[in-house]
Amino acid sequence: MAFLFAYGTELDRAGLLARALTSGTTVQRMTEIVGGEAADAQAEQPGADTARQAYDEYATRQPIASGYVDGAIMVFRERSEGLGGPVPDLLEEASARTWGVLFEVSDNTVGALCQNFDIARSCIVRNVRIVKPLSGAENATFDVASCIDQTIQASCLVAKNVDMPLTSLDEPLLRKLLGYYLAYEAPAEVLLSLMPRRGASISDVERGKEDLSERVICEIYYKAPPRYAIYRSSERVVVQYADEGVADSSGTPLADQQRAKMACLNPLRSQITGLIDGWEKSRKPGLAERARRYNARVAAALNQCLEGDSTSPMLTLAEVRDEIAAERASWGRFLYLSSALAVAAAFCIAFWVIKAHVFGPSHPTAGLWLAARAGTIGAFFSIAMNIQQRKVLTDLLTRDNIADAALRITVGAIGAGALLCLLQSGITPLANFGNATLAGSAMSWQVILVIGFAAGFSERLVPTIVEKIAVQNGTLAGART
């Protein structure tokens, strides 16, 4: 026999197991998400019946005892796959403990639950301290009453993706969990821990709970009751000031002094929060880790300020802001260059298709499409050469960067075609350069490539020529009149 420690939504055995899993509905939905197979194919697999038998055993068994897992608190994480409600998880906390109940089931059942109970969860083994026997203890294979205050190893379901942000319980799930906790004789303090608490005191700041702004507390950086607490919520780094009634030596409320000290740092904090916007809740672990790293430095600066340092916090926050801005600008340049390359490649392919399959290689416009391709390459070459000096927006303005890169490539292609037409028509006074003919229809393909590349590389080449032609035409028209 084996033991399973149930502490979260797995307490709702009737709803989550007997109805859903035995009917195959959840099996089908899990299979669609993981592999996209049909429910019938899943039902035909040899392991499906074994899994359902394991679920049925767990759904019909009674817990044998209640107990605690020491050094952990129960929290809830968002789901990455979008199936069902929040994911219960055990978060390490040295002075905390999580209450739950022990089930005694077969090894096969524990294995099935750990593998298939929830695609968002995996299984670990923890030491569970037994508190008291429950109504199912008489069916246990050992004397539960003699094991009170003893520890036993049991399997626990935890979140598979620990990078998913913490979230709070919605009201329907909260009511359901409270009902099951009451049915299993949970102590009053455990029931209170499930309830959303928005305490106004520093001691009430705990991970997994909601703060005064109804945001989940994800990480606590510094906590000095009753003076202050610095923590990270689901959106930003937050300071909770001194408890009401705490004053300094002169009798002034300490919270008012702390707010006055923080006032000069708020603009920098707002800039940093805006710059890392989106990283906190990103599905990419690298971005979320980057946000946590910067948030930790912000918290350290705020702690310095609250401890009386009036100069270092401003310098630290300014340094953090500049680093984030530089990183955002770097990603902006990369996005700009990638967008320009993608647009240039699309234009070159499109112009080749038009020349080869729409007009044909011997069509009079063949040189025009060759020049347009050369202008596209020239424009991209110009961007690559001057990307460090070019004014590029941060990756917060992705649409503007993509639009600017696409526009620059488009201008290069149009400019190359326009310059070729001006030269071949004889409108421009330029007729030759060295030994190469730069006018009329006698231009070689090499000359067309060079002309197109030059027009695409220089944004001002074609506009300058057109302006000169306009000035000359205006002068001639004025002389005639």
C-alpha positions in Angstrom: 0.0 0.0 0.0 1.0 3.6 -0.5 -0.1 7.0 0.8 -1.4 10.1 -0.9 -1.5 13.5 0.8 -4.4 15.5 -0.5 -4.4 19.2 0.3 -6.0 21.1 -2.5 -8.5 20.5 -5.3 -7.9 16.8 -5.2 -10.1 16.8 -2.0 -13.0 17.3 -4.4 -12.8 13.6 -5.4 -16.4 13.2 -6.4 -16.4 16.1 -8.9 -12.9 15.8 -10.3 -12.5 12.0 -10.4 -15.7 9.9 -10.2 -17.7 12.0 -12.7 -15.1 13.4 -15.0 -12.4 10.8 -15.2 -14.5 7.7 -15.1 -16.7 9.0 -17.9 -13.6 9.7 -20.0 -14.4 13.3 -20.5 -11.3 14.6 -18.8 -9.2 11.9 -20.5 -10.4 13.1 -23.8 -9.6 16.8 -23.0 -6.2 15.9 -21.7 -5.4 13.9 -24.8 -6.6 16.7 -27.1 -4.2 19.1 -25.3 -1.2 16.8 -25.1 -1.4 14.9 -28.4 -4.6 15.9 -30.3 -5.9 12.4 -30.4 -9.6 11.4 -30.2 -11.3 10.2 -27.1 -12.1 6.8 -28.7 -8.4 6.2 -29.4 -7.6 7.0 -25.8 -10.3 4.6 -24.5 -8.9 1.8 -26.6 -5.4 2.1 -25.0 -4.6 -0.7 -22.5 -3.8 1.8 -19.7 -7.1 3.6 -19.8 -9.1 1.0 -17.9 -6.3 0.7 -15.3 -6.3 4.5 -14.8 -10.1 4.6 -14.4 -9.9 1.8 -11.8 -7.3 3.8 -9.9 -9.5 6.9 -10.0 -12.5 4.9 -8.8 -10.5 3.5 -5.9 -9.4 7.0 -4.8 -12.9 8.4 -5.2 -14.4 5.7 -3.0 -11.8 5.5 -0.3 -12.1 7.5 2.9 -9.1 9.4 4.3 -7.5 7.7 7.3 -5.9 10.7 9.0 -5.4 14.4 8.8 -1.9 15.9 9.0 0.6 18.6 8.0 3.4 19.1 5.6 5.9 21.2 7.4 8.0 23.9 5.7 5.5 24.6 2.9 2.4 26.8 2.2 -0.4 26.1 -0.2 -0.7 28.5 -3.1 -2.5 28.5 -6.4 -0.9 29.1 -9.8 -2.4 30.1 -13.2 -2.8 27.3 -15.8 -0.6 27.5 -18.9 -2.8 25.1 -20.9 -6.1 26.8 -20.1 -7.9 23.7 -18.8 -9.8 24.2 -15.6 -9.2 26.4 -12.6 -6.0 27.4 -10.7 -3.3 24.8 -9.9 -2.7 24.1 -6.2 1.0 24.0 -5.3 3.3 23.7 -2.3 5.6 26.7 -1.9 8.6 26.4 0.4 8.3 28.5 3.5 10.4 27.5 6.5 8.0 28.6 9.2 4.8 27.5 7.5 2.9 24.3 7.1 0.1 22.9 4.9 -2.9 20.9 6.3 -4.4 18.0 4.4 -5.6 14.4 4.7 -3.9 11.1 4.1 -5.4 8.4 1.8 -4.1 4.8 1.9 -4.4 3.4 -1.6 -2.6 0.9 -3.8 0.7 1.7 -5.5 -1.0 1.6 -8.9 -3.5 4.2 -7.8 -0.7 6.5 -6.6 1.1 6.1 -9.8 -2.0 6.8 -11.9 -2.9 9.9 -9.9 0.7 11.2 -10.1 0.7 10.7 -13.9 -2.8 11.4 -15.0 -4.7 13.3 -12.3 -4.0 16.7 -13.8 -1.7 17.5 -16.8 -0.6 20.6 -15.0 0.7 18.8 -11.9 3.4 16.3 -11.1 4.2 14.3 -7.9 6.7 14.5 -5.1 7.2 12.7 -1.8 7.0 14.7 1.4 7.0 13.9 5.1 3.5 14.3 6.6 3.0 14.7 10.3 -0.2 12.8 11.4 -2.5 14.9 13.6 -5.5 12.7 14.3 -7.4 9.7 12.8 -10.4 10.2 10.6 -13.5 8.0 10.1 -11.7 5.7 7.6 -8.8 4.9 9.9 -10.4 1.5 10.9 -9.6 0.2 7.4 -6.0 1.2 7.5 -3.2 -1.5 7.4 -1.6 0.1 10.5 -2.7 1.6 13.8 -3.2 5.2 13.0 -4.0 6.2 16.6 -0.6 5.1 17.7 1.1 7.2 15.0 -0.2 10.5 16.1 2.5 13.2 15.9 4.6 10.8 13.9 5.7 11.4 10.3 5.0 9.2 7.3 6.1 9.5 3.7 3.3 10.3 1.3 3.0 11.4 -2.3 1.9 15.0 -3.0 0.6 16.6 -6.2 2.4 19.9 -7.0 2.4 22.2 -10.0 4.5 21.0 -12.9 5.3 24.6 -14.1 6.6 26.5 -11.1 7.2 29.6 -13.3 3.5 30.2 -13.7 2.4 33.3 -11.7 0.5 32.9 -8.4 -3.2 33.7 -8.5 -6.1 33.9 -6.0 -9.1 31.6 -5.6 -12.4 32.5 -7.3 -15.5 32.4 -5.1 -17.1 29.2 -6.4 -13.8 27.2 -5.9 -13.3 28.8 -2.5 -16.7 27.7 -1.3 -16.2 24.2 -2.6 -12.8 23.9 -0.9 -14.2 25.2 2.4 -16.9 22.6 2.3 -14.4 19.8 1.9 -12.1 21.1 4.5 -15.0 21.3 6.9 -16.1 17.7 6.0 -12.6 16.5 6.8 -12.5 18.3 10.2 -9.9 20.9 9.3 -8.9 23.2 12.3 -10.2 26.7 12.4 -6.8 28.3 11.6 -6.6 26.2 8.4 -10.1 27.4 7.3 -9.0 31.0 8.0 -5.9 30.5 5.9 -8.1 29.7 2.9 -10.1 32.9 3.2 -8.7 35.9 1.3 -7.1 38.2 3.9 -6.1 41.7 3.2 -4.6 42.6 6.5 -3.4 46.1 7.2 -0.5 45.0 9.4 3.0 44.0 8.4 2.6 40.6 10.0 -0.3 39.8 7.6 2.0 40.0 4.5 2.4 36.4 3.4 3.1 34.7 0.1 0.0 33.5 -1.7 -2.3 35.9 0.1 -3.8 39.1 -1.3 -2.5 42.5 -0.3 -4.6 45.6 0.3 -4.9 46.2 -3.5 -6.3 42.7 -3.9 -3.3 41.5 -5.8 -1.6 38.2 -4.9 1.7 38.4 -3.0 4.2 36.4 -5.0 7.5 37.0 -3.2 8.6 38.8 0.0 11.9 40.5 -0.2 12.1 42.2 3.2 9.8 42.1 6.2 10.5 44.0 9.5 7.3 44.0 11.6 5.9 46.4 12.5 8.0 48.9 10.5 7.7 47.8 6.8 7.5 45.0 4.3 8.7 45.0 0.7 7.2 42.3 -1.6 6.4 41.6 -5.2 2.8 41.3 -6.1 1.4 39.9 -9.4 2.2 43.2 -11.0 5.0 45.1 -9.3 7.2 45.6 -6.3 5.2 47.1 -3.4 6.1 48.7 -0.1 3.7 48.3 2.9 4.5 51.0 5.3 4.6 50.9 9.1 1.6 49.7 11.0 -0.8 52.2 12.4 0.3 53.5 15.8 4.0 53.0 15.2 5.9 56.3 15.6 9.4 57.6 15.7 11.2 59.1 18.7 9.5 62.5 18.1 6.0 61.0 18.0 5.5 61.4 14.2 3.8 58.4 12.6 6.5 56.3 11.0 4.4 55.6 7.9 4.2 59.3 7.1 8.0 59.6 7.2 8.4 56.6 5.0 6.0 57.9 2.4 7.9 61.2 2.4 11.2 59.4 1.8 9.8 57.3 -1.0 8.2 60.3 -2.8 11.4 61.1 -4.7 11.8 57.5 -5.8 8.3 57.1 -7.2 9.0 58.5 -10.7 11.9 56.1 -11.2 9.8 53.2 -9.8 7.0 54.0 -12.3 9.5 54.1 -15.2 11.0 50.7 -14.2 7.5 49.2 -13.8 6.6 50.4 -17.3 9.7 49.1 -18.9 9.3 45.6 -17.5 5.6 45.6 -18.3 4.7 42.2 -19.7 7.8 40.3 -18.5 6.2 39.5 -15.1 3.4 37.4 -16.6 5.3 36.2 -19.7 5.0 32.5 -20.5 8.7 32.5 -21.4 10.7 31.6 -18.3 13.6 33.7 -19.4 11.6 36.9 -19.5 9.9 36.2 -16.1 13.3 35.5 -14.6 14.7 38.7 -16.0 11.8 40.7 -14.4 12.4 38.9 -11.0 16.1 39.9 -11.2 15.4 43.5 -11.8 12.6 43.5 -9.2 15.0 42.2 -6.6 17.4 45.1 -7.2 14.5 47.5 -7.0 13.5 46.0 -3.6 17.0 46.3 -2.4 17.1 50.0 -3.2 13.7 50.5 -1.5 15.1 48.7 1.6 18.1 51.1 1.6 15.7 54.1 1.6 13.6 52.7 4.4 16.7 52.1 6.5 17.8 55.7 6.2 20.1 55.8 3.1 19.0 58.9 1.2 21.5 58.8 -1.8 22.2 55.3 -2.9 18.5 54.3 -3.7 18.2 57.0 -6.3 21.4 56.0 -8.0 20.5 52.3 -7.9 17.1 52.8 -9.4 18.5 55.1 -12.1 21.0 52.4 -12.9 18.3 49.7 -13.1 16.2 51.9 -15.3 19.1 52.6 -17.7 19.9 48.9 -17.9 16.4 47.9 -18.7 16.0 50.7 -21.3 19.3 49.5 -22.9 18.1 45.9 -23.0 14.7 47.0 -24.4 16.5 49.1 -27.0 18.8 46.2 -27.9 15.8 43.9 -28.5 14.2 46.8 -30.5 17.2 46.9 -32.8 17.1 43.1 -33.2 13.4 43.2 -34.0 14.0 46.1 -36.4 16.8 44.3 -38.2 14.8 41.0 -38.3 11.7 42.7 -39.7 13.8 44.5 -42.4 15.4 41.1 -43.4 12.0 39.5 -43.6 10.5 42.3 -45.7 13.6 42.4 -47.9 13.4 38.6 -48.5 9.7 38.8 -49.3 10.2 41.7 -51.7 13.1 39.9 -53.5 11.0 36.8 -53.9 8.0 38.7 -55.0 9.9 40.8 -57.6 11.6 37.6 -59.0 8.2 35.9 -59.3 6.7 38.9 -61.1 9.7 39.1 -63.5 9.9 35.3 -64.2 6.2 34.2 -64.2 4.1 37.3 -64.8 6.0 39.4 -67.4 8.7 36.9 -68.4 12.5 37.4 -68.5 12.5 39.0 -71.9 9.9 41.6 -71.1 11.0 45.3 -71.4 10.4 45.7 -67.7 12.9 43.0 -66.7 15.5 45.6 -65.8 13.0 47.4 -63.6 12.4 44.3 -61.4 16.1 43.6 -61.2 16.7 47.2 -60.0 13.9 46.9 -57.5 15.6 43.7 -56.0 19.0 45.5 -56.0 17.3 48.5 -54.2 15.8 46.2 -51.6 19.2 44.7 -50.9 20.8 48.1 -50.8 18.2 49.4 -48.3 18.8 46.4 -46.0 22.6 46.9 -46.3 22.1 50.5 -45.3 20.1 49.5 -42.2 22.6 46.9 -41.2 25.5 49.3 -41.5 23.8 52.1 -39.5 21.6 50.1 -37.1 23.7 51.3 -34.1 23.3 55.0 -35.1 19.7 54.7 -36.3 17.0 55.9 -34.0 15.2 52.7 -33.1 12.3 52.5 -30.6 12.4 49.9 -27.8 10.6 46.5 -28.2 7.7 48.0 -26.3 6.7 49.6 -29.6 7.0 46.6 -31.8 4.4 47.7 -34.3 6.2 51.0 -35.0 9.6 49.3 -35.4 8.2 46.8 -37.9 6.4 49.6 -39.8 9.5 51.7 -40.0 11.7 48.8 -41.2 9.1 47.8 -43.8 8.8 51.4 -45.0 12.6 51.8 -45.3 12.9 48.7 -47.5 9.9 49.8 -49.6 11.4 53.2 -50.1 14.7 51.6 -51.3 12.8 49.3 -53.8 10.7 52.2 -55.2 13.8 54.5 -55.3 15.8 52.0 -57.3 13.0 51.5 -59.8 12.4 55.3 -60.1 16.1 56.0 -60.7 16.4 53.4 -63.4 13.4 54.9 -65.2 14.8 58.4 -64.9 18.1 57.2 -66.4 16.6 55.1 -69.2 14.2 57.8 -70.2 17.0 60.4 -70.5 15.3 62.8 -68.2 18.4 63.1 -66.0 21.4 64.9 -67.3 23.7 62.1 -66.1 24.7 60.0 -69.1 27.8 58.0 -68.1 30.1 57.3 -65.2 33.6 56.1 -66.1 33.2 53.7 -69.0 29.7 52.6 -68.1 26.6 53.9 -69.9 24.1 55.3 -67.4 21.4 56.4 -69.8 19.1 54.8 -72.4 18.4 51.1 -72.9 22.0 50.1 -73.4 22.7 49.6 -69.7 24.1 46.1 -68.8 22.6 44.1 -66.0 25.7 44.9 -63.9 25.0 48.6 -64.2 21.4 48.1 -63.3 22.4 46.2 -60.2 24.8 49.0 -59.1 22.2 51.8 -59.8 19.5 49.9 -57.9 21.8 49.1 -55.0 23.0 52.8 -54.8 19.4 54.1 -54.9 18.3 51.7 -52.1 21.4 52.4 -50.0 21.0 56.1 -50.1 17.6 57.4 -49.0 18.3 60.9 -50.3 19.7 60.0 -53.7 16.5 59.8 -55.7 14.7 62.6 -53.9 17.7 64.9 -54.5 17.7 64.1 -58.2 13.9 64.7 -58.5 14.3 68.0 -56.6 17.0 69.1 -59.1 14.8 68.2 -62.0 11.9 70.1 -60.5 14.1 73.2 -60.0 15.4 73.0 -63.6 11.9 72.6 -65.0 10.7 75.6 -62.8 13.6 77.7 -64.1 12.9 76.9 -67.7 9.3 77.6 -67.3 10.0 81.0 -65.7 12.4 81.9 -68.5 9.8 81.1 -71.2 7.3 83.3 -69.5 
